[in-house]
């Protein structure tokens, strides 16, 4: 087969997917501003996406902060006797700028993205989505928009909690294990942290929340028939969301912290 034809077909398929995903996202957001509204569905998704994701996000942030403090201490102690004083700076900036939003986004992609894809895929297989359209209920407004809105609202809130827990994890290790002075560690942390660091992480979290919910809904809504189709939709939702989170994180970092 002609390699150029094979490459061209792949590029065309890629742009076709991007186009369908863009239209899907535009429809999801457009219905958020047009009645009728379904506040009960939004509240349910706020609970599912936000509160029920709190344990896994909190544990991830806690152990990330603890490991980061240990690794920073080990690395600095090799090169400088006074380098340990920078551990508070490394922990707080790494958590608020990068690790907090990225790890929270990946954990939510594994939990929420897979759940949304499986739920909507099952509804597609059992023709419940077609039944909604038959009953004059817009599936986008009833199923997709509440999930996307919930992701946009709750993921930044989860990242705020993750930032606090992650910094606390670093503090516990630095003070309880490494023998640092607690008040000095807190002073260094507060002296280093700036509003821009926190806001940039929250902006990333909002973008990641939209990515996870949109891709989870997209793959589930367009799931193939049968159990295999639902399984493929779930896998594709998690993998595509994780890759897009890492990709968008680079570009957001380039824009927010450009030298």
Helices and strands as residue ranges (DSSP letters): H 3-30, G 31-33, H 39-45, I 46-50, G 51-53, H 54-79, G 83-86, H 87-93, I 94-99, H 100-108, I 109-113, H 114-125, H 128-134, H 139-139, I 140-144, H 145-176, H 182-192, H 195-221, H 226-256
